[in-house]
Amino acid sequence: MYDNSKQRSAVLPLVLSTVGSVLVGLVVRRLREDRAAARGVTGPAPSAGRGGRRAGPARSPRRTARGPVL
């Protein structure tokens, strides 16, 4: 029978990479907010994420990129 106790766990690298990604995201968001504050923009970031709408006209549904037509 195979002894599974000698196999290394992949949980720790997964947890560390996830935590690292979250920290990088927080730092990037903080930098964007600081730059926006330096420019004098008030409120949330100009491109509001998570369901927010971007400034400018909306694109027509017919003009969406669908890839090459074969």
C-alpha positions in Angstrom: 0.0 0.0 0.0 1.2 3.5 -0.8 2.2 5.7 2.1 0.7 9.2 1.6 2.4 10.7 4.6 5.7 11.3 2.6 4.0 13.5 0.0 4.3 17.2 0.4 1.2 19.3 0.9 0.3 21.9 -1.7 -1.9 23.9 0.8 0.9 26.2 2.1 2.0 27.4 -1.4 -1.6 28.0 -2.4 -2.3 30.0 0.8 0.9 32.1 0.4 0.2 32.9 -3.3 -3.4 33.9 -2.5 -2.3 36.2 0.4 0.4 37.6 -1.8 -2.1 38.4 -4.6 -4.4 40.1 -2.1 -1.6 42.2 -0.7 -0.5 43.3 -4.2 -4.1 44.2 -5.0 -4.4 46.3 -1.9 -1.1 48.1 -2.6 -2.1 48.8 -6.3 -5.5 50.2 -5.2 -3.8 52.4 -2.6 -1.4 53.8 -5.1 -4.2 54.5 -7.5 -6.2 56.3 -4.8 -3.1 58.3 -3.8 -2.5 59.4 -7.4 -6.1 60.3 -7.9 -6.0 62.4 -4.7 -2.9 64.1 -5.9 -4.6 65.0 -9.2 -7.6 66.3 -7.2 -10.1 63.6 -8.2 -12.7 63.1 -5.4 -14.6 59.9 -4.6 -13.8 56.4 -5.7 -11.4 55.6 -8.5 -12.4 56.8 -12.0 -13.0 53.3 -13.3 -15.3 51.9 -10.6 -14.8 48.2 -10.5 -17.3 45.5 -9.4 -20.3 46.5 -11.3 -19.4 50.2 -11.7 -19.7 51.9 -15.1 -16.9 53.6 -16.9 -17.1 57.2 -18.0 -17.8 57.8 -21.6 -20.3 56.5 -24.1 -21.3 52.9 -24.1 -20.4 50.7 -27.0 -23.0 49.4 -29.3 -23.8 45.7 -28.8 -23.2 45.2 -32.6 -19.6 46.4 -32.2 -18.4 43.9 -29.7 -15.4 41.9 -30.6 -16.3 38.4 -31.5 -13.1 37.2 -33.1 -12.5 36.3 -36.7 -15.3 35.4 -39.0 -14.5 32.2 -40.8 
